[in-house]
Amino acid sequence: MRIDIMTDIETLGNNSDATIFQIAAIAFNIQTGEYYEKFNMIADISKNKHMNIMGSTLKWWLNTNKELLTELLNKGSCSSKELVYDFHKWLECLSGITNNSQNIYLWGNGILFDNKILQYQMQNQGLNYPIFYRNDRDMRTLVELARHKIEIATEKELREKLKSKTLIEHDALNDVMGQIEILSQCYNILMNNK
């Protein structure tokens, strides 16, 4: 049984060792967008022994949505290291459901950000990255293909057309829900189901 999982992380930098303060993920049906299992945890960064913060990312947060940043940072309950460990454990549990880790597909909104940072930080903690090397998936590729198929000028324009107007951007759980909605619609466009 195949399990597709959409993930999104919120960080204080864009390097692989950046401090992660939120991880959200939802196992979902790619055709319908139906949700199966959810993961959403926020770190209390005051529990971190070390932090890797980029000034440009912190400035971006303050200029984008400092209220959301404040809200998220005050909701945390564990260190960033524990956050990564708990997400790893959640992925391992899903692998147990399929009886084969090769049936887990991890989607990110850009494979070199979310997936890559998670892989680096898991391995940095001595944890195996529980996603088979061929099973990292990039949402942006599917969106780009769908855009060409229905002849919309830009990826941004297609995303604006398909995205929910009720979700809060940059809250990882809301981002995951929005990404699933867009991905499912793009998948169906490509499969001629729309």
Residue pairs with C-beta under 8 A, 6 or more apart in sequence:
1 97
1 98
1 103
2 98
2 103
2 105
3 27
3 36
3 94
3 97
3 98
3 103
3 104
3 105
4 27
4 28
4 29
4 30
4 105
4 107
4 137
5 25
5 26
5 27
5 28
5 91
5 94
5 104
5 105
5 106
5 107
6 25
6 26
6 28
6 107
6 108
6 139
6 176
6 179
6 180
6 183
7 23
7 24
7 25
7 106
7 107
7 108
7 114
7 115
7 118
7 176
8 23
8 24
8 25
8 108
8 109
8 114
8 172
8 173
8 175
8 176
8 179
9 20
9 22
9 23
9 24
9 113
9 114
9 117
9 118
9 172
10 20
10 21
10 22
10 72
10 170
10 171
10 172
11 18
11 19
11 20
11 21
11 57
11 117
12 18
12 19
12 21
12 45
12 51
12 52
12 53
12 54
12 57
12 58
12 61
13 19
13 52
13 53
13 54
13 57
14 54
14 57
14 113
15 52
15 54
16 116
16 117
16 120
16 121
17 52
17 120
17 121
17 124
18 52
18 53
18 54
18 57
18 117
19 43
19 45
19 48
19 51
19 52
19 53
19 80
20 43
20 80
20 83
20 84
20 117
20 121
21 42
21 43
21 45
21 72
21 73
21 76
21 80
21 83
22 40
22 41
22 42
22 43
22 72
22 83
22 171
22 172
22 173
23 39
23 40
23 41
23 83
23 84
23 87
23 118
23 172
24 38
24 39
24 40
24 41
24 171
24 172
24 173
24 175
24 176
25 38
25 39
25 40
25 87
25 90
25 176
26 35
26 36
26 37
26 38
26 39
26 176
26 177
26 180
27 35
27 36
27 37
27 38
27 94
28 34
28 35
28 36
28 180
28 184
29 36
29 184
30 183
30 184
30 187
31 184
31 187
31 188
31 191
31 193
32 184
33 180
33 181
33 183
33 184
33 185
35 180
37 90
37 94
38 173
39 87
39 90
40 172
40 173
41 77
41 78
41 83
41 86
41 87
42 72
42 73
42 75
42 76
42 77
42 83
43 76
43 77
43 78
43 79
43 80
43 82
43 83
44 73
44 76
44 77
44 78
44 79
45 51
45 73
45 76
45 79
45 80
47 76
47 78
47 79
47 82
48 79
48 80
48 81
49 79
51 80
61 69
62 69
64 170
65 169
65 170
68 168
68 170
68 171
72 171
78 86
81 125
84 118
84 121
84 122
84 125
84 127
85 125
85 127
87 118
88 122
88 125
88 127
88 130
91 104
91 106
91 130
91 131
92 130
94 104
95 101
95 103
95 104
95 130
98 104
101 130
101 131
101 132
102 132
102 135
104 130
104 131
104 132
104 135
105 131
105 135
105 136
105 137
106 115
106 118
106 131
106 135
106 136
106 137
107 137
107 138
107 139
107 179
107 183
108 114
108 115
108 136
108 137
108 138
108 139
109 139
109 140
109 175
109 179
110 138
110 139
110 140
111 136
111 137
111 138
111 140
115 131
115 136
118 129
119 129
119 131
122 128
122 129
122 130
123 129
139 179
139 182
139 183
140 155
142 183
142 186
142 187
142 190
143 155
143 158
143 159
143 182
143 183
143 186
144 155
145 186
145 190
146 158
146 185
146 186
146 187
146 189
146 190
147 154
147 155
147 157
147 158
149 189
149 190
150 158
150 189
152 158
152 161
158 186
159 182
162 181
162 182
162 185
162 186
163 178
163 181
163 182
164 177
164 178
164 181
167 174
167 175
167 177
167 178
168 174
169 175
169 178
185 194
187 193
188 194
